[in-house]
Amino acid sequence: MTKVSRGFAGDKAGATMEMTMICCPFKTSYGSYASSLISAIEKKTGCNMNWVASNCGCGDPIEVNRCFQARQCNYFEMPIINDYRSRTHWKRRVRGAARGGISYFRAKKFANLSKGAEIAHFQQILNSYGSNALFHWLKQPSNATRIVTVHELDHDQIEFPERNKTYALADGVIVHCEEMKTKMVKLGVPEDKIRVVLHGASVPASSSENQRSGIIFYAGHKVMTGKGMQTLFPAMSILHQRMGAKAPVLKIHGHYGENIPEEAEELASHSGLGGHIVWLNQISMEEIARQYQRALVCVLPYTGSFAGLPAAMAAANQLPVICTKKAGLPDHLADCAVWVDERNPVQLAERIMELLQSDERRRELADKLRTRAESFLSWDVIAERTLNVYEESAKRKAASRN
């Protein structure tokens, strides 16, 4: 285990602190998040960070094919029972018990591989990194200061809300937006342990001078859930009716694999957009940055899910954003976005046209977004705020022992 220099270890400046990150290691949005955060922490501290990981069971092509984001990590394989919900009560109970048992052994393995860490940071997602594994992990004996970043809530903890009391065993809880913080408080998580730390992005050293055109949309992992595609496609149809051949091309990317999702393709065809969409599908973070530097507008009409990644990427690359006030977008973009209502394709089309027709407004937003990215969204800032949570949580844990 690598020791990381940090002055908050004990009360001695320059002391060392052993730290571990537990997270998806694959080329998912979560793997990219963990990789970027770890790199930023390593840069600030001058040492390496231990990455502990397992197969996650999400079923995404990237996970199935074991496409690793992590350059090196303590990785292990373990059987997975997915989150299928039978309509038969006894089958649900048996399946739930089996999933719980495997989650216990996975949590124990996570704990063993991070043994000796003074800071252990668990990224809660779904499946192998969902609430079952997390709560078993928190119940393992440990001297570490334990931090949990909650990216998603799963069915188990919603169906059995009493289980969420286990969060009290964490020394600190990180969320990416106020909306998630409110949900966590309603679940009974002590509010004084929760801190909002935004999603980060790599901010280029200089402003982009690329020729820009078209619209870009981030579809995440589950394209048809909470991303607002059912609003975006009708809005694009309206644009094509009003603008004809001058209508912008729509580019779509996400973390759903290399193939176009069938349901999304059918919706595009039904909306008359079959030949007017460029499906980028899954691309690297470097290519995402290049695409955002070439687009005129990013459109995120989300109704749920989380949009911190595309919001931060857009801000870092001076790409104006039209979006709803959902999915953590207000937290990341503040007053630097064009806001629209949920599920209102006519309004969305009008806002897109207005922004496309105003070079001055786009430049104004681009400048504001760059400033916001530098001040609040760079990985350096995110790493510093994460380290502050580590420090605060370690002090709280030490005080509780006295």
C-alpha positions as a LaTeX table, in Angstrom:
\begin{tabular}{lrrr}
\hline
Residue & $x$ (\AA) & $y$ (\AA) & $z$ (\AA) \\
\hline
Met1 & 0.00 & 0.00 & 0.00 \\
Thr2 & 1.42 & 3.37 & $-1.04$ \\
Lys3 & 1.78 & 6.12 & 1.53 \\
Val4 & 0.48 & 9.52 & 0.52 \\
Ser5 & 1.89 & 12.72 & 2.01 \\
Arg6 & $-0.83$ & 14.80 & 3.61 \\
Gly7 & $-0.59$ & 17.10 & 6.60 \\
Phe8 & $-3.84$ & 15.95 & 8.18 \\
Ala9 & $-2.48$ & 12.52 & 9.19 \\
Gly10 & $-2.71$ & 12.87 & 12.93 \\
Asp11 & $-1.77$ & 16.48 & 13.68 \\
Lys12 & 1.68 & 16.37 & 12.11 \\
Ala13 & 2.46 & 18.37 & 8.99 \\
Gly14 & 4.13 & 16.23 & 6.35 \\
Ala15 & 2.90 & 12.94 & 7.87 \\
Thr16 & 1.88 & 10.13 & 5.52 \\
Met17 & $-1.54$ & 8.64 & 4.94 \\
Glu18 & $-2.32$ & 5.32 & 3.23 \\
Met19 & $-5.35$ & 5.63 & 0.95 \\
Thr20 & $-7.44$ & 3.22 & $-1.13$ \\
Met21 & $-10.15$ & 3.80 & $-3.75$ \\
Ile22 & $-12.78$ & 1.08 & $-4.35$ \\
Cys23 & $-14.48$ & 1.55 & $-7.71$ \\
Cys24 & $-15.35$ & 0.13 & $-11.13$ \\
Pro25 & $-12.07$ & $-0.34$ & $-13.09$ \\
Phe26 & $-13.56$ & $-0.44$ & $-16.59$ \\
Lys27 & $-13.97$ & 2.20 & $-19.29$ \\
Thr28 & $-17.35$ & 3.29 & $-17.97$ \\
Ser29 & $-18.18$ & 6.83 & $-16.85$ \\
Tyr30 & $-17.43$ & 5.67 & $-13.30$ \\
Gly31 & $-14.09$ & 4.15 & $-14.22$ \\
Ser32 & $-13.16$ & 7.36 & $-15.98$ \\
Tyr33 & $-14.25$ & 9.38 & $-12.94$ \\
Ala34 & $-12.17$ & 7.25 & $-10.57$ \\
Ser35 & $-9.15$ & 7.34 & $-12.87$ \\
Ser36 & $-9.25$ & 11.13 & $-13.19$ \\
Leu37 & $-9.80$ & 11.68 & $-9.47$ \\
Ile38 & $-7.02$ & 9.28 & $-8.48$ \\
Ser39 & $-4.62$ & 10.94 & $-10.94$ \\
Ala40 & $-5.46$ & 14.38 & $-9.55$ \\
Ile41 & $-4.99$ & 13.21 & $-5.95$ \\
Glu42 & $-1.69$ & 11.57 & $-6.90$ \\
Lys43 & $-0.54$ & 14.81 & $-8.55$ \\
Lys44 & $-1.43$ & 16.87 & $-5.47$ \\
Thr45 & 0.15 & 14.45 & $-3.01$ \\
Gly46 & 3.09 & 13.16 & $-5.06$ \\
Cys47 & 2.34 & 9.47 & $-4.44$ \\
Asn48 & 0.28 & 6.64 & $-5.90$ \\
Met49 & $-3.16$ & 5.60 & $-4.66$ \\
Asn50 & $-4.32$ & 1.99 & $-4.25$ \\
Trp51 & $-7.25$ & 1.02 & $-6.53$ \\
Val52 & $-9.30$ & $-2.02$ & $-5.45$ \\
Ala53 & $-11.86$ & $-3.43$ & $-7.91$ \\
Ser54 & $-14.00$ & $-6.37$ & $-9.00$ \\
Asn55 & $-16.16$ & $-7.38$ & $-11.95$ \\
Cys56 & $-19.31$ & $-5.28$ & $-11.57$ \\
Gly57 & $-22.11$ & $-7.20$ & $-13.29$ \\
Cys58 & $-23.70$ & $-4.26$ & $-15.10$ \\
Gly59 & $-23.73$ & $-6.21$ & $-18.36$ \\
Asp60 & $-22.47$ & $-3.27$ & $-20.42$ \\
Pro61 & $-20.23$ & $-4.36$ & $-23.34$ \\
Ile62 & $-17.27$ & $-2.58$ & $-21.77$ \\
Glu63 & $-17.63$ & $-4.65$ & $-18.58$ \\
Val64 & $-18.40$ & $-7.92$ & $-20.37$ \\
Asn65 & $-15.28$ & $-7.55$ & $-22.52$ \\
Arg66 & $-13.17$ & $-6.44$ & $-19.52$ \\
Cys67 & $-12.03$ & $-3.17$ & $-21.13$ \\
Phe68 & $-9.98$ & $-1.72$ & $-18.29$ \\
Gln69 & $-9.65$ & 1.97 & $-17.53$ \\
Ala70 & $-7.39$ & 1.29 & $-14.55$ \\
Arg71 & $-3.72$ & 1.07 & $-15.46$ \\
Gln72 & $-3.13$ & $-1.11$ & $-12.43$ \\
Cys73 & $-5.37$ & $-2.20$ & $-9.58$ \\
Asn74 & $-5.98$ & $-4.99$ & $-7.07$ \\
Tyr75 & $-8.66$ & $-6.72$ & $-9.15$ \\
Phe76 & $-10.58$ & $-9.92$ & $-8.47$ \\
Glu77 & $-13.43$ & $-11.86$ & $-10.08$ \\
Met78 & $-16.46$ & $-13.17$ & $-8.20$ \\
Pro79 & $-19.84$ & $-14.62$ & $-9.30$ \\
Ile80 & $-22.69$ & $-12.14$ & $-9.70$ \\
Ile81 & $-26.45$ & $-12.56$ & $-9.39$ \\
Asn82 & $-28.01$ & $-9.64$ & $-11.24$ \\
Asp83 & $-30.83$ & $-7.46$ & $-9.96$ \\
Tyr84 & $-33.68$ & $-9.32$ & $-11.69$ \\
Arg85 & $-37.03$ & $-8.82$ & $-9.88$ \\
Ser86 & $-39.30$ & $-11.87$ & $-10.04$ \\
Arg87 & $-43.04$ & $-11.35$ & $-9.60$ \\
Thr88 & $-43.11$ & $-14.37$ & $-7.28$ \\
His89 & $-42.47$ & $-13.40$ & $-3.65$ \\
Trp90 & $-40.51$ & $-16.49$ & $-2.59$ \\
Lys91 & $-38.30$ & $-16.30$ & $-5.68$ \\
Arg92 & $-37.51$ & $-12.67$ & $-4.89$ \\
Arg93 & $-36.58$ & $-13.65$ & $-1.33$ \\
Val94 & $-34.34$ & $-16.55$ & $-2.39$ \\
Arg95 & $-32.64$ & $-14.48$ & $-5.07$ \\
Gly96 & $-32.25$ & $-11.58$ & $-2.66$ \\
Ala97 & $-30.67$ & $-13.83$ & $-0.02$ \\
Ala98 & $-28.23$ & $-15.26$ & $-2.57$ \\
Arg99 & $-27.29$ & $-11.79$ & $-3.80$ \\
Gly100 & $-26.81$ & $-10.67$ & $-0.22$ \\
Gly101 & $-24.53$ & $-13.61$ & 0.52 \\
Ile102 & $-22.30$ & $-12.97$ & $-2.48$ \\
Ser103 & $-22.25$ & $-9.25$ & $-1.65$ \\
Tyr104 & $-21.01$ & $-10.12$ & 1.84 \\
Phe105 & $-18.03$ & $-12.08$ & 0.49 \\
Arg106 & $-17.28$ & $-9.39$ & $-2.09$ \\
Ala107 & $-17.35$ & $-6.74$ & 0.64 \\
Lys108 & $-15.05$ & $-8.85$ & 2.77 \\
Lys109 & $-12.63$ & $-9.10$ & $-0.15$ \\
Phe110 & $-12.79$ & $-5.33$ & $-0.67$ \\
Ala111 & $-11.98$ & $-4.87$ & 3.01 \\
Asn112 & $-9.08$ & $-7.35$ & 2.94 \\
Leu113 & $-7.52$ & $-5.72$ & $-0.12$ \\
Ser114 & $-7.70$ & $-2.32$ & 1.54 \\
Lys115 & $-6.45$ & $-3.57$ & 4.90 \\
Gly116 & $-4.00$ & $-1.14$ & 6.41 \\
Ala117 & $-5.51$ & 1.89 & 4.68 \\
Glu118 & $-6.09$ & 4.92 & 6.84 \\
Ile119 & $-8.50$ & 6.35 & 4.26 \\
Ala120 & $-10.78$ & 3.94 & 2.35 \\
His121 & $-13.02$ & 5.55 & $-0.28$ \\
Phe122 & $-15.90$ & 3.49 & $-1.72$ \\
Gln123 & $-17.63$ & 4.65 & $-4.93$ \\
Gln124 & $-21.25$ & 3.47 & $-4.64$ \\
Ile125 & $-22.76$ & 2.70 & $-8.03$ \\
Leu126 & $-24.87$ & $-0.43$ & $-8.70$ \\
Asn127 & $-24.44$ & $-4.22$ & $-8.68$ \\
Ser128 & $-21.03$ & $-5.14$ & $-7.20$ \\
Tyr129 & $-20.66$ & $-1.57$ & $-5.97$ \\
Gly130 & $-24.30$ & $-1.16$ & $-4.93$ \\
Ser131 & $-25.85$ & $-0.75$ & $-1.49$ \\
Asn132 & $-25.66$ & $-4.48$ & $-0.63$ \\
Ala133 & $-21.89$ & $-4.62$ & $-1.01$ \\
Leu134 & $-21.42$ & $-1.16$ & 0.47 \\
Phe135 & $-23.38$ & $-1.86$ & 3.64 \\
His136 & $-21.59$ & $-5.18$ & 4.20 \\
Trp137 & $-18.29$ & $-3.33$ & 3.67 \\
Leu138 & $-19.20$ & $-0.67$ & 6.22 \\
Lys139 & $-19.98$ & $-3.41$ & 8.76 \\
Gln140 & $-16.52$ & $-4.96$ & 8.38 \\
Pro141 & $-14.12$ & $-4.19$ & 11.26 \\
Ser142 & $-11.77$ & $-1.42$ & 10.20 \\
Asn143 & $-9.58$ & 1.30 & 11.64 \\
Ala144 & $-9.76$ & 3.30 & 8.41 \\
Thr145 & $-11.60$ & 6.55 & 7.96 \\
Arg146 & $-14.25$ & 5.39 & 5.51 \\
Ile147 & $-15.68$ & 7.69 & 2.85 \\
Val148 & $-18.56$ & 6.85 & 0.50 \\
Thr149 & $-19.33$ & 8.69 & $-2.73$ \\
Val150 & $-22.93$ & 7.98 & $-3.74$ \\
His151 & $-23.33$ & 8.09 & $-7.53$ \\
Glu152 & $-26.62$ & 6.18 & $-7.66$ \\
Leu153 & $-29.25$ & 4.71 & $-5.35$ \\
Asp154 & $-30.38$ & 1.15 & $-6.13$ \\
His155 & $-33.63$ & $-0.81$ & $-5.81$ \\
Asp156 & $-32.57$ & $-2.65$ & $-2.66$ \\
Gln157 & $-32.11$ & 0.42 & $-0.50$ \\
Ile158 & $-35.30$ & 2.01 & $-1.84$ \\
Glu159 & $-37.33$ & $-1.16$ & $-1.21$ \\
Phe160 & $-35.83$ & $-1.61$ & 2.27 \\
Pro161 & $-35.23$ & 1.96 & 3.53 \\
Glu162 & $-34.30$ & 0.80 & 7.03 \\
Arg163 & $-31.01$ & $-0.53$ & 5.60 \\
Asn164 & $-29.89$ & 3.01 & 4.90 \\
Lys165 & $-29.16$ & 3.50 & 8.59 \\
Thr166 & $-25.90$ & 1.71 & 7.79 \\
Tyr167 & $-24.59$ & 4.92 & 6.18 \\
Ala168 & $-24.08$ & 6.13 & 9.76 \\
Leu169 & $-21.05$ & 3.80 & 9.90 \\
Ala170 & $-19.34$ & 5.90 & 7.22 \\
Asp171 & $-17.18$ & 8.75 & 8.44 \\
Gly172 & $-18.02$ & 10.91 & 5.45 \\
Val173 & $-20.47$ & 10.81 & 2.52 \\
Ile174 & $-19.88$ & 12.61 & $-0.78$ \\
Val175 & $-22.59$ & 13.40 & $-3.34$ \\
His176 & $-22.33$ & 15.35 & $-6.58$ \\
Cys177 & $-25.36$ & 17.63 & $-6.23$ \\
Glu178 & $-27.87$ & 19.10 & $-3.79$ \\
Glu179 & $-30.65$ & 16.94 & $-5.25$ \\
Met180 & $-28.84$ & 13.78 & $-4.16$ \\
Lys181 & $-27.99$ & 15.31 & $-0.79$ \\
Thr182 & $-31.69$ & 15.91 & $-0.17$ \\
Lys183 & $-32.46$ & 12.29 & $-1.07$ \\
Met184 & $-29.76$ & 11.05 & 1.30 \\
Val185 & $-31.08$ & 13.14 & 4.20 \\
Lys186 & $-34.59$ & 11.74 & 3.58 \\
Leu187 & $-33.09$ & 8.24 & 3.76 \\
Gly188 & $-31.81$ & 9.05 & 7.23 \\
Val189 & $-28.15$ & 9.79 & 6.49 \\
Pro190 & $-26.77$ & 12.28 & 9.06 \\
Glu191 & $-26.67$ & 15.61 & 7.23 \\
Asp192 & $-23.50$ & 16.73 & 8.99 \\
Lys193 & $-21.62$ & 13.88 & 7.28 \\
Ile194 & $-22.72$ & 14.76 & 3.74 \\
Arg195 & $-20.63$ & 17.01 & 1.50 \\
Val196 & $-21.28$ & 18.04 & $-2.11$ \\
Val197 & $-18.24$ & 17.60 & $-4.36$ \\
Leu198 & $-18.93$ & 18.23 & $-8.04$ \\
His199 & $-17.93$ & 16.05 & $-10.99$ \\
Gly200 & $-14.68$ & 17.22 & $-12.56$ \\
Ala201 & $-13.23$ & 17.70 & $-16.02$ \\
Ser202 & $-9.84$ & 18.33 & $-17.57$ \\
Val203 & $-9.62$ & 22.02 & $-18.43$ \\
Pro204 & $-7.46$ & 22.73 & $-21.53$ \\
Ala205 & $-4.53$ & 25.09 & $-21.03$ \\
Ser206 & $-5.85$ & 27.47 & $-23.68$ \\
Ser207 & $-9.18$ & 28.36 & $-25.24$ \\
Ser208 & $-10.37$ & 26.37 & $-28.24$ \\
Glu209 & $-10.09$ & 28.06 & $-31.65$ \\
Asn210 & $-11.79$ & 25.23 & $-33.57$ \\
Gln211 & $-14.49$ & 25.88 & $-36.15$ \\
Arg212 & $-17.73$ & 24.83 & $-34.45$ \\
Ser213 & $-20.91$ & 23.28 & $-35.83$ \\
Gly214 & $-23.82$ & 21.11 & $-34.78$ \\
Ile215 & $-25.33$ & 19.87 & $-31.52$ \\
Ile216 & $-23.99$ & 17.23 & $-29.15$ \\
Phe217 & $-25.89$ & 15.11 & $-26.61$ \\
Tyr218 & $-24.62$ & 12.74 & $-23.91$ \\
Ala219 & $-26.80$ & 9.63 & $-23.50$ \\
Gly220 & $-25.02$ & 8.05 & $-20.52$ \\
His221 & $-25.22$ & 4.30 & $-19.89$ \\
Lys222 & $-29.00$ & 3.77 & $-20.17$ \\
Val223 & $-30.04$ & 5.83 & $-23.17$ \\
Met224 & $-33.80$ & 5.74 & $-22.71$ \\
Thr225 & $-33.89$ & 6.41 & $-18.96$ \\
Gly226 & $-33.91$ & 9.97 & $-17.63$ \\
Lys227 & $-31.85$ & 11.51 & $-20.45$ \\
Gly228 & $-34.74$ & 13.33 & $-22.16$ \\
Met229 & $-34.28$ & 11.71 & $-25.55$ \\
Gln230 & $-38.08$ & 11.57 & $-25.86$ \\
Thr231 & $-37.98$ & 15.40 & $-25.74$ \\
Leu232 & $-34.81$ & 15.92 & $-27.76$ \\
Phe233 & $-35.88$ & 14.03 & $-30.87$ \\
Pro234 & $-39.23$ & 15.85 & $-31.30$ \\
Ala235 & $-37.37$ & 19.15 & $-30.74$ \\
Met236 & $-34.90$ & 18.23 & $-33.48$ \\
Ser237 & $-37.83$ & 17.39 & $-35.78$ \\
Ile238 & $-39.22$ & 20.88 & $-35.18$ \\
Leu239 & $-35.82$ & 22.38 & $-36.02$ \\
His240 & $-35.72$ & 20.46 & $-39.30$ \\
Gln241 & $-39.23$ & 21.65 & $-40.18$ \\
Arg242 & $-38.31$ & 25.29 & $-39.48$ \\
Met243 & $-34.71$ & 25.39 & $-40.72$ \\
Gly244 & $-34.73$ & 22.87 & $-43.53$ \\
Ala245 & $-31.27$ & 22.16 & $-44.92$ \\
Lys246 & $-29.75$ & 24.62 & $-42.42$ \\
Ala247 & $-30.81$ & 22.49 & $-39.44$ \\
Pro248 & $-27.84$ & 21.41 & $-37.30$ \\
Val249 & $-26.54$ & 17.85 & $-37.20$ \\
Leu250 & $-27.08$ & 16.04 & $-33.89$ \\
Lys251 & $-24.20$ & 13.95 & $-32.54$ \\
Ile252 & $-24.89$ & 11.40 & $-29.80$ \\
His253 & $-22.34$ & 9.72 & $-27.56$ \\
Gly254 & $-22.49$ & 7.80 & $-24.29$ \\
His255 & $-21.11$ & 4.94 & $-22.23$ \\
Tyr256 & $-23.45$ & 2.31 & $-23.67$ \\
Gly257 & $-20.97$ & 0.56 & $-25.98$ \\
Glu258 & $-20.05$ & 0.73 & $-29.65$ \\
Asn259 & $-23.47$ & $-0.17$ & $-31.09$ \\
Ile260 & $-26.49$ & 2.10 & $-31.51$ \\
Pro261 & $-29.15$ & 1.22 & $-28.88$ \\
Glu262 & $-32.08$ & $-0.32$ & $-30.74$ \\
Glu263 & $-34.81$ & 1.62 & $-28.90$ \\
Ala264 & $-33.06$ & 4.92 & $-29.51$ \\
Glu265 & $-32.59$ & 4.15 & $-33.20$ \\
Glu266 & $-36.28$ & 3.29 & $-33.52$ \\
Leu267 & $-37.27$ & 6.55 & $-31.81$ \\
Ala268 & $-34.99$ & 8.51 & $-34.15$ \\
Ser269 & $-36.56$ & 6.84 & $-37.17$ \\
His270 & $-40.08$ & 7.46 & $-35.83$ \\
Ser271 & $-39.16$ & 11.15 & $-35.36$ \\
Gly272 & $-37.94$ & 11.42 & $-38.95$ \\
Leu273 & $-34.32$ & 11.86 & $-37.90$ \\
Gly274 & $-32.86$ & 8.64 & $-39.27$ \\
Gly275 & $-30.44$ & 10.39 & $-41.63$ \\
His276 & $-29.79$ & 13.45 & $-39.49$ \\
Ile277 & $-27.98$ & 11.90 & $-36.51$ \\
Val278 & $-24.32$ & 10.99 & $-36.18$ \\
Trp279 & $-24.04$ & 8.18 & $-33.64$ \\
Leu280 & $-20.60$ & 8.52 & $-32.07$ \\
Asn281 & $-21.54$ & 5.90 & $-29.46$ \\
Gln282 & $-18.80$ & 5.18 & $-26.91$ \\
Ile283 & $-15.69$ & 7.30 & $-27.42$ \\
Ser284 & $-12.66$ & 8.05 & $-25.26$ \\
Met285 & $-12.58$ & 10.99 & $-22.87$ \\
Glu286 & $-9.98$ & 12.59 & $-25.15$ \\
Glu287 & $-12.32$ & 12.27 & $-28.13$ \\
Ile288 & $-15.24$ & 13.62 & $-26.05$ \\
Ala289 & $-13.16$ & 16.74 & $-25.37$ \\
Arg290 & $-12.37$ & 17.09 & $-29.09$ \\
Gln291 & $-16.04$ & 16.73 & $-30.04$ \\
Tyr292 & $-17.08$ & 19.30 & $-27.44$ \\
Gln293 & $-14.48$ & 21.72 & $-28.80$ \\
Arg294 & $-16.05$ & 21.39 & $-32.27$ \\
Ala295 & $-19.76$ & 21.56 & $-31.38$ \\
Leu296 & $-21.85$ & 24.75 & $-31.27$ \\
Val297 & $-24.26$ & 23.67 & $-28.54$ \\
Cys298 & $-24.64$ & 20.87 & $-25.99$ \\
Val299 & $-28.25$ & 19.89 & $-25.26$ \\
Leu300 & $-29.12$ & 18.02 & $-22.05$ \\
Pro301 & $-32.92$ & 17.87 & $-21.55$ \\
Tyr302 & $-32.55$ & 15.39 & $-18.67$ \\
Thr303 & $-35.51$ & 14.37 & $-16.51$ \\
Gly304 & $-33.43$ & 12.27 & $-14.08$ \\
Ser305 & $-30.13$ & 10.38 & $-13.93$ \\
Phe306 & $-26.97$ & 12.52 & $-13.52$ \\
Ala307 & $-25.38$ & 14.89 & $-16.02$ \\
Gly308 & $-22.31$ & 16.11 & $-14.17$ \\
Leu309 & $-19.92$ & 14.54 & $-16.68$ \\
Pro310 & $-21.22$ & 16.26 & $-19.85$ \\
Ala311 & $-21.89$ & 19.51 & $-17.96$ \\
Ala312 & $-18.32$ & 19.67 & $-16.65$ \\
Met313 & $-16.89$ & 18.66 & $-20.04$ \\
Ala314 & $-18.95$ & 21.35 & $-21.78$ \\
Ala315 & $-17.84$ & 24.02 & $-19.32$ \\
Ala316 & $-14.19$ & 23.04 & $-19.61$ \\
Asn317 & $-14.37$ & 23.23 & $-23.40$ \\
Gln318 & $-16.41$ & 26.45 & $-23.62$ \\
Leu319 & $-19.45$ & 24.74 & $-25.11$ \\
Pro320 & $-22.78$ & 26.52 & $-24.39$ \\
Val321 & $-25.37$ & 24.25 & $-22.75$ \\
Ile322 & $-29.16$ & 24.18 & $-23.05$ \\
Cys323 & $-30.58$ & 22.00 & $-20.28$ \\
Thr324 & $-33.16$ & 21.34 & $-17.59$ \\
Lys325 & $-32.69$ & 22.05 & $-13.90$ \\
Lys326 & $-32.34$ & 18.33 & $-13.13$ \\
Ala327 & $-29.56$ & 15.75 & $-12.85$ \\
Gly328 & $-27.12$ & 18.00 & $-10.99$ \\
Leu329 & $-27.00$ & 20.51 & $-13.86$ \\
Pro330 & $-27.68$ & 23.65 & $-11.74$ \\
Asp331 & $-24.89$ & 22.62 & $-9.31$ \\
His332 & $-22.35$ & 22.29 & $-12.10$ \\
Leu333 & $-23.39$ & 25.14 & $-14.40$ \\
Ala334 & $-24.82$ & 27.73 & $-11.96$ \\
Asp335 & $-25.91$ & 30.77 & $-14.03$ \\
Cys336 & $-23.91$ & 29.71 & $-17.08$ \\
Ala337 & $-26.61$ & 27.73 & $-18.95$ \\
Val338 & $-29.78$ & 28.28 & $-20.96$ \\
Trp339 & $-32.55$ & 26.63 & $-18.97$ \\
Val340 & $-35.60$ & 24.81 & $-20.33$ \\
Asp341 & $-38.55$ & 22.98 & $-18.79$ \\
Glu342 & $-38.70$ & 19.20 & $-18.73$ \\
Arg343 & $-40.57$ & 17.40 & $-21.51$ \\
Asn344 & $-41.19$ & 20.54 & $-23.59$ \\
Pro345 & $-39.87$ & 19.94 & $-27.12$ \\
Val346 & $-41.32$ & 23.16 & $-28.55$ \\
Gln347 & $-39.55$ & 25.30 & $-25.95$ \\
Leu348 & $-36.34$ & 23.31 & $-26.40$ \\
Ala349 & $-36.41$ & 23.83 & $-30.17$ \\
Glu350 & $-36.96$ & 27.57 & $-29.70$ \\
Arg351 & $-34.05$ & 27.90 & $-27.27$ \\
Ile352 & $-31.76$ & 25.98 & $-29.61$ \\
Met353 & $-32.70$ & 28.24 & $-32.54$ \\
Glu354 & $-32.17$ & 31.38 & $-30.45$ \\
Leu355 & $-28.71$ & 30.27 & $-29.38$ \\
Leu356 & $-27.69$ & 29.11 & $-32.85$ \\
Gln357 & $-28.62$ & 32.52 & $-34.23$ \\
Ser358 & $-26.70$ & 34.56 & $-31.64$ \\
Asp359 & $-22.90$ & 34.49 & $-31.88$ \\
Glu360 & $-22.70$ & 37.09 & $-29.11$ \\
Arg361 & $-24.76$ & 35.00 & $-26.65$ \\
Arg362 & $-22.70$ & 31.89 & $-27.38$ \\
Arg363 & $-19.44$ & 33.77 & $-26.80$ \\
Glu364 & $-20.79$ & 35.20 & $-23.54$ \\
Leu365 & $-21.77$ & 31.75 & $-22.27$ \\
Ala366 & $-18.49$ & 30.21 & $-23.44$ \\
Asp367 & $-16.47$ & 32.75 & $-21.46$ \\
Lys368 & $-18.58$ & 32.27 & $-18.32$ \\
Leu369 & $-18.32$ & 28.49 & $-18.61$ \\
Arg370 & $-14.53$ & 28.60 & $-18.93$ \\
Thr371 & $-14.29$ & 30.74 & $-15.79$ \\
Arg372 & $-16.60$ & 28.40 & $-13.89$ \\
Ala373 & $-14.66$ & 25.32 & $-15.00$ \\
Glu374 & $-11.37$ & 26.82 & $-13.85$ \\
Ser375 & $-12.77$ & 27.84 & $-10.45$ \\
Phe376 & $-15.05$ & 24.91 & $-9.61$ \\
Leu377 & $-14.78$ & 21.96 & $-12.01$ \\
Ser378 & $-11.11$ & 21.24 & $-12.74$ \\
Trp379 & $-9.85$ & 17.91 & $-11.39$ \\
Asp380 & $-7.33$ & 19.83 & $-9.30$ \\
Val381 & $-10.18$ & 21.60 & $-7.50$ \\
Ile382 & $-12.19$ & 18.37 & $-7.17$ \\
Ala383 & $-9.18$ & 16.53 & $-5.73$ \\
Glu384 & $-8.57$ & 19.30 & $-3.20$ \\
Arg385 & $-12.20$ & 19.23 & $-2.06$ \\
Thr386 & $-12.13$ & 15.44 & $-1.83$ \\
Leu387 & $-8.97$ & 15.61 & 0.28 \\
Asn388 & $-10.70$ & 18.18 & 2.49 \\
Val389 & $-13.50$ & 15.65 & 3.07 \\
Tyr390 & $-10.88$ & 13.06 & 4.00 \\
Glu391 & $-9.33$ & 15.46 & 6.48 \\
Glu392 & $-12.63$ & 16.54 & 8.02 \\
Ser393 & $-13.85$ & 12.94 & 8.30 \\
Ala394 & $-10.58$ & 11.75 & 9.85 \\
Lys395 & $-10.80$ & 14.47 & 12.48 \\
Arg396 & $-14.44$ & 13.59 & 13.20 \\
Lys397 & $-13.52$ & 9.92 & 13.61 \\
Ala398 & $-10.61$ & 10.77 & 15.92 \\
Ala399 & $-12.82$ & 13.04 & 18.03 \\
Ser400 & $-15.47$ & 10.31 & 18.39 \\
Arg401 & $-12.84$ & 7.98 & 19.88 \\
Asn402 & $-11.87$ & 10.44 & 22.60 \\
\hline
\end{tabular}
